């Protein structure tokens, strides 16, 4: 899917992704508890499915040939990420 998006984008195109990001280390915050809860739900619904860490999202973007990746902001448990076809200058 991301490779198709990459191919359809203009040179300076970008894809905006809104997703949960699983923290590297558990902590007692409500945000972390919410993301881990969603991770359990995904695991129960679809065998092997799980939420991703920020590094996993970055690897996903790079694997689809995107040159730029960044997390723009977080709203509660949802992170807004940007995948850029051309790297920032």
N, CA, C and O atoms as a CHARMM CRD file, in Angstrom:
* protein
*
  356
    1    1 UNK  N      0.82400  -1.19200   0.00000 PROA 1      0.00000
    2    1 UNK  CA     0.00000   0.00000   0.00000 PROA 1      0.00000
    3    1 UNK  C      0.87300   1.26200   0.00000 PROA 1      0.00000
    4    1 UNK  O      0.64700   2.18200  -0.78600 PROA 1      0.00000
    5    2 UNK  N      1.87800   1.29100   0.89800 PROA 2      0.00000
    6    2 UNK  CA     2.74200   2.47600   0.94800 PROA 2      0.00000
    7    2 UNK  C      3.56900   2.63600  -0.32200 PROA 2      0.00000
    8    2 UNK  O      3.82200   3.75900  -0.75800 PROA 2      0.00000
    9    3 UNK  N      3.98800   1.53300  -0.91400 PROA 3      0.00000
   10    3 UNK  CA     4.75400   1.63900  -2.17100 PROA 3      0.00000
   11    3 UNK  C      3.88500   2.20400  -3.28600 PROA 3      0.00000
   12    3 UNK  O      4.37000   2.96900  -4.12000 PROA 3      0.00000
   13    4 UNK  N      2.60200   1.83400  -3.31200 PROA 4      0.00000
   14    4 UNK  CA     1.68700   2.40500  -4.30000 PROA 4      0.00000
   15    4 UNK  C      1.50400   3.89600  -4.05800 PROA 4      0.00000
   16    4 UNK  O      1.47200   4.68300  -5.00400 PROA 4      0.00000
   17    5 UNK  N      1.38400   4.28700  -2.78400 PROA 5      0.00000
   18    5 UNK  CA     1.28000   5.71700  -2.44500 PROA 5      0.00000
   19    5 UNK  C      2.53100   6.45000  -2.90100 PROA 5      0.00000
   20    5 UNK  O      2.45200   7.52000  -3.50400 PROA 5      0.00000
   21    6 UNK  N      3.69200   5.86200  -2.60600 PROA 6      0.00000
   22    6 UNK  CA     4.96000   6.48400  -2.99100 PROA 6      0.00000
   23    6 UNK  C      5.00500   6.72900  -4.49800 PROA 6      0.00000
   24    6 UNK  O      5.36300   7.81800  -4.94700 PROA 6      0.00000
   25    7 UNK  N      4.63900   5.71100  -5.27000 PROA 7      0.00000
   26    7 UNK  CA     4.67400   5.83300  -6.72300 PROA 7      0.00000
   27    7 UNK  C      3.70000   6.86300  -7.27200 PROA 7      0.00000
   28    7 UNK  O      3.96300   7.46300  -8.31500 PROA 7      0.00000
   29    8 UNK  N      2.58700   7.07800  -6.59300 PROA 8      0.00000
   30    8 UNK  CA     1.56300   8.01100  -7.06900 PROA 8      0.00000
   31    8 UNK  C      1.82300   9.45500  -6.64300 PROA 8      0.00000
   32    8 UNK  O      1.19000  10.37400  -7.16200 PROA 8      0.00000
   33    9 UNK  N      2.74000   9.66200  -5.71300 PROA 9      0.00000
   34    9 UNK  CA     2.98700  11.01400  -5.19500 PROA 9      0.00000
   35    9 UNK  C      3.86700  11.83100  -6.12300 PROA 9      0.00000
   36    9 UNK  O      4.71900  11.27600  -6.81800 PROA 9      0.00000
   37   10 UNK  N      3.66900  13.16000  -6.14300 PROA 10     0.00000
   38   10 UNK  CA     4.61000  14.02000  -6.85700 PROA 10     0.00000
   39   10 UNK  C      5.94900  14.03600  -6.10700 PROA 10     0.00000
   40   10 UNK  O      6.04000  13.50700  -4.99900 PROA 10     0.00000
   41   11 UNK  N      6.96600  14.62700  -6.68900 PROA 11     0.00000
   42   11 UNK  CA     8.32100  14.63200  -6.12000 PROA 11     0.00000
   43   11 UNK  C      8.34600  15.10200  -4.67000 PROA 11     0.00000
   44   11 UNK  O      9.02500  14.49200  -3.84300 PROA 11     0.00000
   45   12 UNK  N      7.63500  16.15200  -4.34800 PROA 12     0.00000
   46   12 UNK  CA     7.62100  16.68200  -2.98200 PROA 12     0.00000
   47   12 UNK  C      6.40900  16.20100  -2.18000 PROA 12     0.00000
   48   12 UNK  O      6.00000  16.85700  -1.22300 PROA 12     0.00000
   49   13 UNK  N      5.83900  15.06800  -2.56500 PROA 13     0.00000
   50   13 UNK  CA     4.63900  14.56200  -1.91100 PROA 13     0.00000
   51   13 UNK  C      4.90200  13.99500  -0.53000 PROA 13     0.00000
   52   13 UNK  O      6.04200  13.72100  -0.15500 PROA 13     0.00000
   53   14 UNK  N      3.81900  13.82600   0.21800 PROA 14     0.00000
   54   14 UNK  CA     3.90900  13.27600   1.57000 PROA 14     0.00000
   55   14 UNK  C      2.65900  12.48500   1.88800 PROA 14     0.00000
   56   14 UNK  O      1.59200  12.72200   1.32000 PROA 14     0.00000
   57   15 UNK  N      2.80300  11.54900   2.79700 PROA 15     0.00000
   58   15 UNK  CA     1.67900  10.78100   3.31800 PROA 15     0.00000
   59   15 UNK  C      1.58200  11.09700   4.80500 PROA 15     0.00000
   60   15 UNK  O      2.57900  11.04000   5.52500 PROA 15     0.00000
   61   16 UNK  N      0.38400  11.43000   5.25900 PROA 16     0.00000
   62   16 UNK  CA     0.14100  11.69300   6.67500 PROA 16     0.00000
   63   16 UNK  C     -0.51100  10.44300   7.26500 PROA 16     0.00000
   64   16 UNK  O     -1.50300   9.94200   6.73600 PROA 16     0.00000
   65   17 UNK  N      0.05100   9.95000   8.35300 PROA 17     0.00000
   66   17 UNK  CA    -0.42500   8.72900   9.00100 PROA 17     0.00000
   67   17 UNK  C     -0.82900   9.06000  10.43300 PROA 17     0.00000
   68   17 UNK  O     -0.07100   9.69700  11.16500 PROA 17     0.00000
   69   18 UNK  N     -2.01700   8.63000  10.83000 PROA 18     0.00000
   70   18 UNK  CA    -2.48600   8.78700  12.21400 PROA 18     0.00000
   71   18 UNK  C     -2.60700   7.39100  12.81200 PROA 18     0.00000
   72   18 UNK  O     -3.45100   6.60000  12.39200 PROA 18     0.00000
   73   19 UNK  N     -1.76800   7.09600  13.78600 PROA 19     0.00000
   74   19 UNK  CA    -1.71300   5.74900  14.36600 PROA 19     0.00000
   75   19 UNK  C     -1.26700   5.81200  15.81300 PROA 19     0.00000
   76   19 UNK  O     -0.75000   6.82800  16.27600 PROA 19     0.00000
   77   20 UNK  N     -1.47500   4.71000  16.51900 PROA 20     0.00000
   78   20 UNK  CA    -0.89500   4.54200  17.84800 PROA 20     0.00000
   79   20 UNK  C      0.57100   4.17100  17.67700 PROA 20     0.00000
   80   20 UNK  O      0.91800   3.45700  16.73700 PROA 20     0.00000
   81   21 UNK  N      1.43100   4.64000  18.56300 PROA 21     0.00000
   82   21 UNK  CA     2.83200   4.22600  18.58100 PROA 21     0.00000
   83   21 UNK  C      3.10100   3.57100  19.92700 PROA 21     0.00000
   84   21 UNK  O      2.90900   4.17700  20.98100 PROA 21     0.00000
   85   22 UNK  N      3.54300   2.33900  19.87200 PROA 22     0.00000
   86   22 UNK  CA     3.84900   1.58100  21.07800 PROA 22     0.00000
   87   22 UNK  C      5.16600   2.08800  21.66000 PROA 22     0.00000
   88   22 UNK  O      6.15900   2.16700  20.93700 PROA 22     0.00000
   89   23 UNK  N      5.20100   2.43100  22.94200 PROA 23     0.00000
   90   23 UNK  CA     6.45600   2.90500  23.53600 PROA 23     0.00000
   91   23 UNK  C      7.47700   1.76600  23.64200 PROA 23     0.00000
   92   23 UNK  O      7.10300   0.59600  23.72400 PROA 23     0.00000
   93   24 UNK  N      8.75800   2.11700  23.63800 PROA 24     0.00000
   94   24 UNK  CA     9.79500   1.10000  23.78200 PROA 24     0.00000
   95   24 UNK  C      9.74400   0.43500  25.15000 PROA 24     0.00000
   96   24 UNK  O      9.96200  -0.77000  25.27700 PROA 24     0.00000
   97   25 UNK  N      9.45400   1.23500  26.17000 PROA 25     0.00000
   98   25 UNK  CA     9.41700   0.72400  27.54000 PROA 25     0.00000
   99   25 UNK  C      8.08900   1.10200  28.17700 PROA 25     0.00000
  100   25 UNK  O      7.65300   2.24600  28.05400 PROA 25     0.00000
  101   26 UNK  N      7.44200   0.16600  28.85100 PROA 26     0.00000
  102   26 UNK  CA     6.17100   0.48700  29.51500 PROA 26     0.00000
  103   26 UNK  C      6.35900   1.55700  30.59100 PROA 26     0.00000
  104   26 UNK  O      7.39700   1.61600  31.24900 PROA 26     0.00000
  105   27 UNK  N      5.36400   2.38000  30.75500 PROA 27     0.00000
  106   27 UNK  CA     5.34900   3.36300  31.83400 PROA 27     0.00000
  107   27 UNK  C      3.90100   3.50300  32.29800 PROA 27     0.00000
  108   27 UNK  O      2.99200   3.03900  31.61000 PROA 27     0.00000
  109   28 UNK  N      3.66900   4.12600  33.43900 PROA 28     0.00000
  110   28 UNK  CA     2.31800   4.16100  34.00800 PROA 28     0.00000
  111   28 UNK  C      1.38000   5.22500  33.43600 PROA 28     0.00000
  112   28 UNK  O      0.28800   5.42000  33.97000 PROA 28     0.00000
  113   29 UNK  N      1.77400   5.91800  32.36700 PROA 29     0.00000
  114   29 UNK  CA     0.91800   6.98300  31.83400 PROA 29     0.00000
  115   29 UNK  C     -0.35500   6.41300  31.20700 PROA 29     0.00000
  116   29 UNK  O     -0.38300   5.26500  30.76300 PROA 29     0.00000
  117   30 UNK  N     -1.40000   7.22900  31.17800 PROA 30     0.00000
  118   30 UNK  CA    -2.66200   6.81700  30.55700 PROA 30     0.00000
  119   30 UNK  C     -2.49000   6.57500  29.06600 PROA 30     0.00000
  120   30 UNK  O     -3.12300   5.68100  28.50400 PROA 30     0.00000
  121   31 UNK  N     -1.63800   7.36600  28.42200 PROA 31     0.00000
  122   31 UNK  CA    -1.39200   7.18500  26.98800 PROA 31     0.00000
  123   31 UNK  C     -0.81600   5.79700  26.73600 PROA 31     0.00000
  124   31 UNK  O     -1.29300   5.07200  25.86300 PROA 31     0.00000
  125   32 UNK  N      0.20500   5.43000  27.49600 PROA 32     0.00000
  126   32 UNK  CA     0.82200   4.11400  27.31900 PROA 32     0.00000
  127   32 UNK  C     -0.17600   3.00300  27.60300 PROA 32     0.00000
  128   32 UNK  O     -0.23400   2.02200  26.86100 PROA 32     0.00000
  129   33 UNK  N     -0.95100   3.13800  28.65200 PROA 33     0.00000
  130   33 UNK  CA    -1.95800   2.12000  28.97600 PROA 33     0.00000
  131   33 UNK  C     -2.96000   1.96300  27.83600 PROA 33     0.00000
  132   33 UNK  O     -3.35000   0.84300  27.50500 PROA 33     0.00000
  133   34 UNK  N     -3.37800   3.07300  27.23400 PROA 34     0.00000
  134   34 UNK  CA    -4.31800   3.02100  26.11700 PROA 34     0.00000
  135   34 UNK  C     -3.73500   2.32800  24.90300 PROA 34     0.00000
  136   34 UNK  O     -4.41200   1.52700  24.25800 PROA 34     0.00000
  137   35 UNK  N     -2.47800   2.63100  24.58400 PROA 35     0.00000
  138   35 UNK  CA    -1.83100   2.01300  23.42300 PROA 35     0.00000
  139   35 UNK  C     -1.62800   0.51900  23.66000 PROA 35     0.00000
  140   35 UNK  O     -1.85800  -0.28700  22.75900 PROA 35     0.00000
  141   36 UNK  N     -1.20400   0.14800  24.84800 PROA 36     0.00000
  142   36 UNK  CA    -1.01600  -1.27700  25.15400 PROA 36     0.00000
  143   36 UNK  C     -2.35800  -2.00900  25.10700 PROA 36     0.00000
  144   36 UNK  O     -2.42300  -3.15100  24.65200 PROA 36     0.00000
  145   37 UNK  N     -3.41400  -1.36800  25.56900 PROA 37     0.00000
  146   37 UNK  CA    -4.75700  -1.95100  25.48800 PROA 37     0.00000
  147   37 UNK  C     -5.12300  -2.22000  24.02200 PROA 37     0.00000
  148   37 UNK  O     -5.62500  -3.29700  23.70100 PROA 37     0.00000
  149   38 UNK  N     -4.87700  -1.26000  23.14300 PROA 38     0.00000
  150   38 UNK  CA    -5.17300  -1.45600  21.71700 PROA 38     0.00000
  151   38 UNK  C     -4.30300  -2.56500  21.13100 PROA 38     0.00000
  152   38 UNK  O     -4.75100  -3.31600  20.26400 PROA 38     0.00000
  153   39 UNK  N     -3.06300  -2.66700  21.60100 PROA 39     0.00000
  154   39 UNK  CA    -2.17400  -3.72500  21.14600 PROA 39     0.00000
  155   39 UNK  C     -2.76100  -5.09200  21.48400 PROA 39     0.00000
  156   39 UNK  O     -2.72800  -6.00200  20.65600 PROA 39     0.00000
  157   40 UNK  N     -3.30000  -5.24300  22.69500 PROA 40     0.00000
  158   40 UNK  CA    -3.94000  -6.49900  23.09700 PROA 40     0.00000
  159   40 UNK  C     -5.17000  -6.78800  22.24000 PROA 40     0.00000
  160   40 UNK  O     -5.39800  -7.93300  21.84800 PROA 40     0.00000
  161   41 UNK  N     -5.94900  -5.77200  21.95400 PROA 41     0.00000
  162   41 UNK  CA    -7.14000  -5.95900  21.11800 PROA 41     0.00000
  163   41 UNK  C     -6.74300  -6.44500  19.72800 PROA 41     0.00000
  164   41 UNK  O     -7.35400  -7.37200  19.19700 PROA 41     0.00000
  165   42 UNK  N     -5.72200  -5.82400  19.13600 PROA 42     0.00000
  166   42 UNK  CA    -5.26900  -6.24700  17.80600 PROA 42     0.00000
  167   42 UNK  C     -4.76600  -7.68200  17.83300 PROA 42     0.00000
  168   42 UNK  O     -5.04400  -8.45900  16.92000 PROA 42     0.00000
  169   43 UNK  N     -4.03200  -8.03200  18.87100 PROA 43     0.00000
  170   43 UNK  CA    -3.50600  -9.38500  18.99100 PROA 43     0.00000
  171   43 UNK  C     -4.63700 -10.40300  19.10300 PROA 43     0.00000
  172   43 UNK  O     -4.56100 -11.48500  18.52200 PROA 43     0.00000
  173   44 UNK  N     -5.68400 -10.06000  19.84800 PROA 44     0.00000
  174   44 UNK  CA    -6.82100 -10.96800  20.02200 PROA 44     0.00000
  175   44 UNK  C     -7.64700 -11.11000  18.74600 PROA 44     0.00000
  176   44 UNK  O     -8.15600 -12.19300  18.45800 PROA 44     0.00000
  177   45 UNK  N     -7.78400 -10.03200  17.98400 PROA 45     0.00000
  178   45 UNK  CA    -8.62000 -10.05500  16.77400 PROA 45     0.00000
  179   45 UNK  C     -7.92200 -10.71500  15.60200 PROA 45     0.00000
  180   45 UNK  O     -8.52900 -11.51500  14.89000 PROA 45     0.00000
  181   46 UNK  N     -6.67500 -10.39500  15.39500 PROA 46     0.00000
  182   46 UNK  CA    -5.93200 -10.88600  14.23100 PROA 46     0.00000
  183   46 UNK  C     -4.63600 -11.51600  14.71400 PROA 46     0.00000
  184   46 UNK  O     -3.80300 -10.83700  15.31400 PROA 46     0.00000
  185   47 UNK  N     -4.46100 -12.78000  14.46400 PROA 47     0.00000
  186   47 UNK  CA    -3.25900 -13.47900  14.92700 PROA 47     0.00000
  187   47 UNK  C     -2.00100 -12.79200  14.39600 PROA 47     0.00000
  188   47 UNK  O     -1.83500 -12.61000  13.19000 PROA 47     0.00000
  189   48 UNK  N     -1.13200 -12.41900  15.31600 PROA 48     0.00000
  190   48 UNK  CA     0.14300 -11.82200  14.92500 PROA 48     0.00000
  191   48 UNK  C      0.12300 -10.32700  14.70600 PROA 48     0.00000
  192   48 UNK  O      1.18400  -9.72300  14.54600 PROA 48     0.00000
  193   49 UNK  N     -1.04500  -9.70800  14.69200 PROA 49     0.00000
  194   49 UNK  CA    -1.12000  -8.25800  14.50000 PROA 49     0.00000
  195   49 UNK  C     -0.73400  -7.54700  15.78600 PROA 49     0.00000
  196   49 UNK  O     -0.99500  -8.05000  16.87900 PROA 49     0.00000
  197   50 UNK  N     -0.11300  -6.37600  15.66000 PROA 50     0.00000
  198   50 UNK  CA     0.28200  -5.61400  16.83800 PROA 50     0.00000
  199   50 UNK  C      0.49600  -4.15700  16.46900 PROA 50     0.00000
  200   50 UNK  O      0.62400  -3.80900  15.29500 PROA 50     0.00000
  201   51 UNK  N      0.53100  -3.32000  17.48100 PROA 51     0.00000
  202   51 UNK  CA     0.89000  -1.92700  17.26400 PROA 51     0.00000
  203   51 UNK  C      2.39300  -1.85300  17.00500 PROA 51     0.00000
  204   51 UNK  O      3.13200  -2.76600  17.37200 PROA 51     0.00000
  205   52 UNK  N      2.84500  -0.77500  16.37800 PROA 52     0.00000
  206   52 UNK  CA     4.26000  -0.62400  16.05000 PROA 52     0.00000
  207   52 UNK  C      4.91800   0.43900  16.92300 PROA 52     0.00000
  208   52 UNK  O      4.26000   1.34200  17.44000 PROA 52     0.00000
  209   53 UNK  N      6.23300   0.30800  17.07300 PROA 53     0.00000
  210   53 UNK  CA     7.01700   1.34600  17.73400 PROA 53     0.00000
  211   53 UNK  C      7.35900   2.41700  16.70000 PROA 53     0.00000
  212   53 UNK  O      7.14300   2.22300  15.50300 PROA 53     0.00000
  213   54 UNK  N      7.88700   3.53700  17.16100 PROA 54     0.00000
  214   54 UNK  CA     8.28900   4.59900  16.23300 PROA 54     0.00000
  215   54 UNK  C      9.35000   4.09300  15.25700 PROA 54     0.00000
  216   54 UNK  O      9.29500   4.41100  14.06900 PROA 54     0.00000
  217   55 UNK  N     10.30300   3.31600  15.73900 PROA 55     0.00000
  218   55 UNK  CA    11.35800   2.77000  14.86600 PROA 55     0.00000
  219   55 UNK  C     10.77000   1.83300  13.81500 PROA 55     0.00000
  220   55 UNK  O     11.24300   1.80100  12.67900 PROA 55     0.00000
  221   56 UNK  N      9.74800   1.07500  14.18500 PROA 56     0.00000
  222   56 UNK  CA     9.10300   0.18400  13.21500 PROA 56     0.00000
  223   56 UNK  C      8.36400   0.97900  12.14300 PROA 56     0.00000
  224   56 UNK  O      8.37200   0.59100  10.97500 PROA 56     0.00000
  225   57 UNK  N      7.72500   2.08900  12.52500 PROA 57     0.00000
  226   57 UNK  CA     7.07900   2.94500  11.52300 PROA 57     0.00000
  227   57 UNK  C      8.12000   3.56600  10.59900 PROA 57     0.00000
  228   57 UNK  O      7.90600   3.65900   9.39000 PROA 57     0.00000
  229   58 UNK  N      9.23600   3.98700  11.16200 PROA 58     0.00000
  230   58 UNK  CA    10.30000   4.56700  10.33800 PROA 58     0.00000
  231   58 UNK  C     10.82800   3.53100   9.35000 PROA 58     0.00000
  232   58 UNK  O     11.04500   3.84800   8.18000 PROA 58     0.00000
  233   59 UNK  N     11.03700   2.29600   9.80700 PROA 59     0.00000
  234   59 UNK  CA    11.50000   1.22800   8.92000 PROA 59     0.00000
  235   59 UNK  C     10.46400   0.92200   7.83800 PROA 59     0.00000
  236   59 UNK  O     10.82600   0.63100   6.69800 PROA 59     0.00000
  237   60 UNK  N      9.19300   0.98400   8.18500 PROA 60     0.00000
  238   60 UNK  CA     8.11700   0.77300   7.22100 PROA 60     0.00000
  239   60 UNK  C      8.16700   1.84400   6.12800 PROA 60     0.00000
  240   60 UNK  O      8.05200   1.53900   4.94100 PROA 60     0.00000
  241   61 UNK  N      8.34000   3.09000   6.54200 PROA 61     0.00000
  242   61 UNK  CA     8.43200   4.19800   5.58300 PROA 61     0.00000
  243   61 UNK  C      9.65600   4.03500   4.68300 PROA 61     0.00000
  244   61 UNK  O      9.55500   4.16900   3.46300 PROA 61     0.00000
  245   62 UNK  N     10.79800   3.75100   5.27700 PROA 62     0.00000
  246   62 UNK  CA    12.03800   3.58900   4.50300 PROA 62     0.00000
  247   62 UNK  C     11.93400   2.38600   3.56700 PROA 62     0.00000
  248   62 UNK  O     12.45200   2.41800   2.45100 PROA 62     0.00000
  249   63 UNK  N     11.26200   1.32400   4.02300 PROA 63     0.00000
  250   63 UNK  CA    11.07100   0.14100   3.18700 PROA 63     0.00000
  251   63 UNK  C     10.22600   0.40900   1.95500 PROA 63     0.00000
  252   63 UNK  O     10.33800  -0.29700   0.95300 PROA 63     0.00000
  253   64 UNK  N      9.37900   1.43200   2.02900 PROA 64     0.00000
  254   64 UNK  CA     8.55300   1.83100   0.88300 PROA 64     0.00000
  255   64 UNK  C      9.22900   2.94900   0.09200 PROA 64     0.00000
  256   64 UNK  O      8.60400   3.56500  -0.77200 PROA 64     0.00000
  257   65 UNK  N     10.50900   3.21500   0.38600 PROA 65     0.00000
  258   65 UNK  CA    11.36600   4.17500  -0.32100 PROA 65     0.00000
  259   65 UNK  C     11.16200   5.62900   0.07200 PROA 65     0.00000
  260   65 UNK  O     11.73800   6.51300  -0.56100 PROA 65     0.00000
  261   66 UNK  N     10.35500   5.90900   1.10500 PROA 66     0.00000
  262   66 UNK  CA    10.21900   7.29100   1.55100 PROA 66     0.00000
  263   66 UNK  C     11.55000   7.74800   2.12700 PROA 66     0.00000
  264   66 UNK  O     12.22100   6.99100   2.82900 PROA 66     0.00000
  265   67 UNK  N     11.93100   8.98300   1.83200 PROA 67     0.00000
  266   67 UNK  CA    13.22000   9.51800   2.26900 PROA 67     0.00000
  267   67 UNK  C     13.14900  10.22200   3.61300 PROA 67     0.00000
  268   67 UNK  O     14.15300  10.31400   4.31800 PROA 67     0.00000
  269   68 UNK  N     11.97500  10.71900   3.97400 PROA 68     0.00000
  270   68 UNK  CA    11.82000  11.44800   5.22800 PROA 68     0.00000
  271   68 UNK  C     10.73900  10.83400   6.09800 PROA 68     0.00000
  272   68 UNK  O      9.72000  10.35500   5.60200 PROA 68     0.00000
  273   69 UNK  N     10.97400  10.85600   7.39800 PROA 69     0.00000
  274   69 UNK  CA    10.00200  10.35400   8.36800 PROA 69     0.00000
  275   69 UNK  C     10.09200  11.22300   9.60900 PROA 69     0.00000
  276   69 UNK  O     11.18700  11.54800  10.06800 PROA 69     0.00000
  277   70 UNK  N      8.93900  11.60000  10.15300 PROA 70     0.00000
  278   70 UNK  CA     8.93900  12.28500  11.44600 PROA 70     0.00000
  279   70 UNK  C      7.56500  12.17100  12.09000 PROA 70     0.00000
  280   70 UNK  O      6.54200  12.04300  11.41700 PROA 70     0.00000
  281   71 UNK  N      7.58100  12.22200  13.41200 PROA 71     0.00000
  282   71 UNK  CA     6.34100  12.29000  14.17800 PROA 71     0.00000
  283   71 UNK  C      6.06200  13.77100  14.37100 PROA 71     0.00000
  284   71 UNK  O      6.87100  14.48400  14.96500 PROA 71     0.00000
  285   72 UNK  N      4.92400  14.23900  13.87500 PROA 72     0.00000
  286   72 UNK  CA     4.59300  15.66300  13.92500 PROA 72     0.00000
  287   72 UNK  C      4.05300  16.04500  15.29100 PROA 72     0.00000
  288   72 UNK  O      4.48300  17.03600  15.88100 PROA 72     0.00000
  289   73 UNK  N      3.10900  15.25600  15.79400 PROA 73     0.00000
  290   73 UNK  CA     2.51200  15.57600  17.09000 PROA 73     0.00000
  291   73 UNK  C      1.76700  14.36400  17.62400 PROA 73     0.00000
  292   73 UNK  O      1.63400  13.34600  16.94500 PROA 73     0.00000
  293   74 UNK  N      1.28700  14.49400  18.84900 PROA 74     0.00000
  294   74 UNK  CA     0.47900  13.45000  19.46200 PROA 74     0.00000
  295   74 UNK  C     -0.76800  14.09500  20.03600 PROA 74     0.00000
  296   74 UNK  O     -0.69500  15.13300  20.69300 PROA 74     0.00000
  297   75 UNK  N     -1.90700  13.47900  19.78800 PROA 75     0.00000
  298   75 UNK  CA    -3.16900  13.91000  20.38400 PROA 75     0.00000
  299   75 UNK  C     -3.70500  12.72400  21.16600 PROA 75     0.00000
  300   75 UNK  O     -4.20400  11.75900  20.58800 PROA 75     0.00000
  301   76 UNK  N     -3.59900  12.80400  22.48600 PROA 76     0.00000
  302   76 UNK  CA    -3.95100  11.69600  23.36900 PROA 76     0.00000
  303   76 UNK  C     -3.08900  10.49900  22.99800 PROA 76     0.00000
  304   76 UNK  O     -1.86700  10.57900  23.12400 PROA 76     0.00000
  305   77 UNK  N     -3.66900   9.39400  22.54600 PROA 77     0.00000
  306   77 UNK  CA    -2.87900   8.20000  22.21300 PROA 77     0.00000
  307   77 UNK  C     -2.47700   8.15200  20.74300 PROA 77     0.00000
  308   77 UNK  O     -1.66400   7.31300  20.35600 PROA 77     0.00000
  309   78 UNK  N     -3.02500   9.02700  19.93000 PROA 78     0.00000
  310   78 UNK  CA    -2.79900   8.98200  18.48800 PROA 78     0.00000
  311   78 UNK  C     -1.64500   9.88900  18.09400 PROA 78     0.00000
  312   78 UNK  O     -1.59600  11.06000  18.46800 PROA 78     0.00000
  313   79 UNK  N     -0.72200   9.32600  17.33300 PROA 79     0.00000
  314   79 UNK  CA     0.42100  10.08200  16.83300 PROA 79     0.00000
  315   79 UNK  C      0.18400  10.40500  15.35900 PROA 79     0.00000
  316   79 UNK  O     -0.34200   9.58400  14.60800 PROA 79     0.00000
  317   80 UNK  N      0.57500  11.59300  14.96500 PROA 80     0.00000
  318   80 UNK  CA     0.48800  12.01000  13.56800 PROA 80     0.00000
  319   80 UNK  C      1.90500  11.96400  13.00000 PROA 80     0.00000
  320   80 UNK  O      2.80500  12.64800  13.48800 PROA 80     0.00000
  321   81 UNK  N      2.08700  11.15200  11.96600 PROA 81     0.00000
  322   81 UNK  CA     3.40000  10.98800  11.34500 PROA 81     0.00000
  323   81 UNK  C      3.35800  11.46600   9.90500 PROA 81     0.00000
  324   81 UNK  O      2.30300  11.50800   9.27200 PROA 81     0.00000
  325   82 UNK  N      4.51800  11.81900   9.41200 PROA 82     0.00000
  326   82 UNK  CA     4.65400  12.30700   8.04700 PROA 82     0.00000
  327   82 UNK  C      5.72800  11.47600   7.35000 PROA 82     0.00000
  328   82 UNK  O      6.85300  11.36300   7.83800 PROA 82     0.00000
  329   83 UNK  N      5.37100  10.89700   6.20500 PROA 83     0.00000
  330   83 UNK  CA     6.32200  10.17500   5.36500 PROA 83     0.00000
  331   83 UNK  C      6.53800  11.04200   4.13000 PROA 83     0.00000
  332   83 UNK  O      5.58100  11.33700   3.41400 PROA 83     0.00000
  333   84 UNK  N      7.76400  11.45000   3.86900 PROA 84     0.00000
  334   84 UNK  CA     8.06000  12.32600   2.73700 PROA 84     0.00000
  335   84 UNK  C      8.77500  11.58500   1.61900 PROA 84     0.00000
  336   84 UNK  O      9.68300  10.79000   1.86100 PROA 84     0.00000
  337   85 UNK  N      8.35200  11.85800   0.40000 PROA 85     0.00000
  338   85 UNK  CA     8.98200  11.23300  -0.75600 PROA 85     0.00000
  339   85 UNK  C     10.40700  11.74300  -0.92200 PROA 85     0.00000
  340   85 UNK  O     11.30700  10.97100  -1.25200 PROA 85     0.00000
  341   86 UNK  N     10.61800  13.03000  -0.69600 PROA 86     0.00000
  342   86 UNK  CA    11.94200  13.64600  -0.78600 PROA 86     0.00000
  343   86 UNK  C     12.35200  14.09200   0.60600 PROA 86     0.00000
  344   86 UNK  O     11.54200  14.65900   1.33900 PROA 86     0.00000
  345   87 UNK  N     13.59000  13.84400   0.97500 PROA 87     0.00000
  346   87 UNK  CA    14.07100  14.21800   2.31400 PROA 87     0.00000
  347   87 UNK  C     14.07100  15.72900   2.48400 PROA 87     0.00000
  348   87 UNK  O     14.13600  16.48400   1.51400 PROA 87     0.00000
  349   88 UNK  N     13.99400  16.15400   3.75300 PROA 88     0.00000
  350   88 UNK  CA    14.05700  17.58200   4.05700 PROA 88     0.00000
  351   88 UNK  C     15.42100  18.12400   3.66400 PROA 88     0.00000
  352   88 UNK  O     16.41800  17.40300   3.68500 PROA 88     0.00000
  353   89 UNK  N     15.45300  19.39900   3.30700 PROA 89     0.00000
  354   89 UNK  CA    16.74200  20.02400   2.95900 PROA 89     0.00000
  355   89 UNK  C     17.14200  21.04000   3.97900 PROA 89     0.00000
  356   89 UNK  O     18.19600  21.66400   3.84800 PROA 89     0.00000
